[in-house]
Amino acid sequence: MTRPTLTETAIPGLLHVELEVLTDDRGWFKESFQQEKLEKLGLPHLEIVQNNVSFNAEVGVTRGIHAEPWDKYVSPAFGKVFTAIVDLREGPGFGRLETFELTPQQGLYVPRGCGNSFCTLEPNTVYNYLVNAHWSPDAKYTLVNLFDPELNVPWPLPKEQLIYSAKDAGHPMLEAVAPIKPDWDE
């Protein structure tokens, strides 16, 4: 297979990317995000303004489910994550769930309006993501409970083995979440 490759998912706009990782005796190298190549495959133009990195020392660190008011491109720099994406946009796909296991060989384009969460599957996982808007304390997030029974996210570890914040576990259930009405140019 020639890489990178891009695959559409069941959630409109959510794109799964397979990346080429070159390895030798010294380690590995990848082009995590090469705009021209990815756009030729169908990735929307992403005007990157911020790069965020989350280091997670333990297996089972779980974060999310957060839908931020920006698009993001996710690709682990080290380790492996289980990621769950939920479509929170107004329309027939509201509440649709997609899950993936991501290593440094994959990436995901997550359009705004989709809730993103992840659980680390290896110690010392580095979760890297690029966004097209600056973080702001005034940003409006749409949040969903990690353990919503309607979503029934198939977390890879039992709940008692997950490491999560009380805040993330206390977010509203999907039934109480107002669908996000697009207020951006698509």
C-alpha distance (Angstrom), angle and dihedral (degrees) to the residues before:
residue distance angle dihedral
M1 . . .
T2 3.77 . .
R3 3.76 111.5 .
P4 2.89 144.7 -107.7
T5 3.78 99.0 47.2
L6 3.76 128.1 171.7
T7 3.81 127.2 -148.7
E8 3.79 128.0 -169.6
T9 3.80 116.5 -132.9
A10 3.80 134.6 -151.7
I11 3.82 88.8 -91.7
P12 3.82 109.1 76.6
G13 3.80 110.6 -115.1
L14 3.82 95.1 11.2
L15 3.80 104.9 119.9
H16 3.82 128.9 -169.8
V17 3.80 116.3 -149.7
E18 3.81 128.3 -161.9
L19 3.80 110.3 -154.4
E20 3.76 132.1 -160.2
V21 3.79 113.1 -114.2
L22 3.80 115.3 -168.2
T23 3.80 114.6 -152.9
D24 3.78 135.0 -172.2
D25 3.82 137.7 150.8
R26 3.80 90.7 -66.1
G27 3.80 96.8 54.8
W28 3.80 130.9 -96.5
F29 3.79 143.6 -52.6
K30 3.79 131.6 -158.9
E31 3.76 139.3 174.0
S32 3.79 95.1 -126.5
F33 3.79 92.8 -173.5
Q34 3.78 122.9 9.9
Q35 3.77 104.3 171.7
E36 3.80 99.9 -159.9
K37 3.82 94.8 49.0
L38 3.81 93.9 44.7
E39 3.80 93.9 46.5
K40 3.82 89.9 52.5
L41 3.82 86.8 57.2
G42 3.81 92.4 51.4
L43 3.80 105.9 -89.3
P44 3.82 109.5 144.7
H45 3.79 116.9 -113.4
L46 3.79 107.9 -85.3
E47 3.79 115.2 -162.0
I48 3.81 97.1 -155.6
V49 3.79 114.8 -148.6
Q50 3.80 101.7 158.7
N51 3.81 138.6 29.3
N52 3.81 116.8 -155.4
V53 3.79 127.3 -168.0
S54 3.79 127.4 -166.5
F55 3.82 117.3 -165.2
N56 3.80 114.6 -159.6
A57 3.80 116.8 -173.1
E58 3.82 99.1 -170.2
V59 3.78 138.0 55.3
G60 3.80 110.8 -108.8
V61 3.81 99.2 34.4
T62 3.80 102.3 151.3
R63 3.80 126.1 -167.6
G64 3.81 133.0 177.5
I65 3.04 157.1 -14.5
H66 3.83 90.5 -158.5
A67 3.80 130.1 148.6
E68 3.77 109.3 -164.5
P69 3.82 127.0 -166.6
W70 3.80 93.0 -106.3
D71 3.78 141.5 64.4
K72 3.77 118.4 -106.5
Y73 3.76 140.1 -164.9
V74 3.81 114.1 -149.7
S75 3.80 127.5 -164.7
P76 3.80 124.5 155.8
A77 3.79 114.4 -123.4
F78 3.81 92.8 -161.4
G79 3.79 135.5 6.7
K80 3.76 130.9 7.6
V81 3.80 133.4 -73.4
F82 3.76 137.4 -169.5
T83 3.78 106.6 -138.8
A84 3.78 129.1 -165.7
I85 3.80 120.1 -163.2
V86 3.82 121.9 -168.3
D87 3.79 124.2 -166.2
L88 3.80 105.8 -129.9
R89 3.80 96.2 170.2
E90 3.77 122.1 117.1
G91 3.79 111.8 -94.7
P92 3.79 142.9 60.5
G93 3.82 93.3 -47.9
F94 3.82 93.9 59.5
G95 3.81 108.1 134.3
R96 3.81 95.4 14.1
L97 3.82 110.8 147.9
E98 3.82 128.3 -151.5
T99 3.82 123.8 -179.4
F100 3.79 131.9 -165.4
E101 3.77 140.8 172.7
L102 3.79 108.7 -131.4
T103 3.79 129.5 -163.0
P104 3.80 127.4 169.8
Q105 3.84 85.9 -79.6
Q106 3.82 92.4 68.3
G107 3.75 139.9 58.6
L108 3.79 135.8 -174.9
Y109 3.77 129.4 -149.0
V110 3.82 104.9 -149.0
P111 3.80 113.9 -167.8
R112 3.78 119.2 -144.3
G113 3.74 111.2 -90.9
C114 3.79 92.8 46.2
G115 3.80 118.6 104.9
N116 3.80 114.4 -129.2
S117 3.79 127.6 -156.3
F118 3.77 136.4 159.9
C119 3.78 143.4 -170.8
T120 3.81 121.6 -155.9
L121 3.79 116.0 -121.7
E122 3.81 96.9 -175.5
P123 3.81 132.9 39.9
N124 3.80 119.3 -100.3
T125 3.79 93.8 23.2
V126 3.79 116.3 175.8
Y127 3.82 113.3 -154.1
N128 3.79 111.5 -163.4
Y129 3.78 125.7 -170.0
L130 3.78 137.0 174.7
V131 3.82 121.0 -151.2
N132 3.78 135.9 -168.0
A133 3.82 97.4 -140.0
H134 3.77 133.0 48.9
W135 3.78 119.1 -104.9
S136 3.77 112.6 -106.7
P137 3.80 131.6 -179.0
D138 3.81 85.7 -131.8
A139 3.82 94.2 56.2
K140 3.80 113.9 125.4
Y141 3.81 111.1 -124.4
T142 3.78 126.2 -171.3
L143 3.79 109.5 -145.3
V144 3.80 134.3 -166.4
N145 3.79 130.6 -170.4
L146 3.82 113.9 -98.1
F147 3.80 90.9 -135.7
D148 3.80 101.1 42.7
P149 3.82 105.5 153.1
E150 3.81 91.6 -147.4
L151 3.81 90.8 59.6
N152 3.80 92.2 38.1
V153 3.80 93.7 -167.3
P154 3.83 106.8 -156.1
W155 3.80 94.9 -130.6
P156 3.82 109.0 -164.1
L157 3.80 93.2 -128.8
P158 3.81 132.1 44.2
K159 3.81 113.3 -91.2
E160 3.82 91.7 -110.4
Q161 3.83 89.7 59.5
L162 3.82 94.7 50.4
I163 3.80 120.2 98.3
Y164 3.81 108.2 -144.6
S165 3.77 140.0 145.9
A166 3.77 121.5 -100.0
K167 3.81 85.7 -127.7
D168 3.83 92.7 60.1
A169 3.81 91.5 46.1
G170 3.80 90.0 48.3
H171 3.81 98.3 55.7
P172 3.80 116.8 117.9
M173 3.78 123.2 -83.1
L174 3.80 117.2 -104.8
E175 3.82 92.4 -104.6
A176 3.83 89.0 62.9
V177 3.81 95.1 48.1
A178 3.79 118.4 100.6
P179 3.82 109.9 -134.8
I180 3.78 112.3 -109.3
K181 3.79 112.2 -106.9
P182 3.79 110.3 -146.1
D183 3.79 110.7 -111.8
W184 3.78 95.7 167.1
D185 3.77 134.6 81.6
E186 3.79 111.1 -96.2
